[in-house]
Every structure is written in C-alpha cells, then in structure tokens.
Amino acid sequence: MKQKVGLTISTRAKVTLWKEKMKQLLIVTHGSRREQSNNEVRVLAEKVAIDLPLITDDVLVAFLEFASPSISEAIDISFTQGVKELVVLPYFLSAGNHVTRDIPKEIDTVMRNWPDRKVTILPHIGASNVMADLIGNCCQNKNAMGVQ
C-alpha cells in the first residue's frame, strides 16, 4: 500500500493515477481521536475500491474532525490530481447535523475554489434500503459479527 497525504491508495487506484481520473468516490465520516477507528474506515474504502464494481475511478476517505484528510483537503487533493467529479457518501447512520448541515457547508466552502468541477452528495449510508437487511443478517449470523 502507498500513502499520500493521509490518503490510502489502493491497488486499483494506483493504476488510475497514471491516467486522468474523471470521477472519485469520497467516503466522509466523523473521525475519531482513536486512530484505529479511523483506520477501519480507510480499510473499508480499500475493500470498496477493490471488491465492488463502481462507476468511479477511485475511493478516498475524508474526516469531519479528529483525523486527516479533512473534507476540504481531500477535495483539493482530488481536483488537483485531475478529478472532474466527486461523489460524496456520508458514512453516518442518521441524518443529524453533520449530514444535513456540516458536510454540505464544508463542501460548498471548498467548491468556491473549483467552479468547473462537480460534487454530488449521496444520501447518508443509514438511509440505504438495505440497512435493515444488513442488521438482520448480522444478528442472525454470529460469525459476521465476529462472535464465537
């Protein structure tokens, strides 16, 4: 794995660094003082980049607080590298102030510097129709939750 300014670059992403990247997925999460928690999200992003068929060239992570890169740092890095469009996925279970106010505000602020680029904010992860199934599957399958 290769590190660049706090961003984990996956094997798939390494290939896209050599061509112009048109679209990236940016997973935005709260961030934690506990670095191991932040790394869990970085590992998830790597799995998403490698395992799932996406309409994006790359998957990055940004944090609202306590960790790097911030939302504005991640957006600036992406657009500086030639990305034309970011798809932002708020990695939150409910539509609290961070989802409804803080994330859009941070994005609006940094986008003043990038008027020719596009950002699409997806609904937060907790709004997904598959969330109830995921919870049910975890409760039925102890192994999926790491319970012996």
Secondary structure as UniProt FT lines:
FT   STRAND          2..4
FT   TURN            5..6
FT   STRAND          7..9
FT   HELIX           11..16
FT   TURN            17..18
FT   STRAND          23..29
FT   HELIX           35..51
FT   STRAND          58..63
FT   HELIX           71..80
FT   TURN            81..82
FT   STRAND          85..90
FT   HELIX           98..102
FT   HELIX           103..111
FT   TURN            112..113
FT   TURN            115..116
FT   STRAND          118..121
FT   HELIX           125..127
FT   TURN            129..130
FT   HELIX           131..140
FT   HELIX           142..145
//
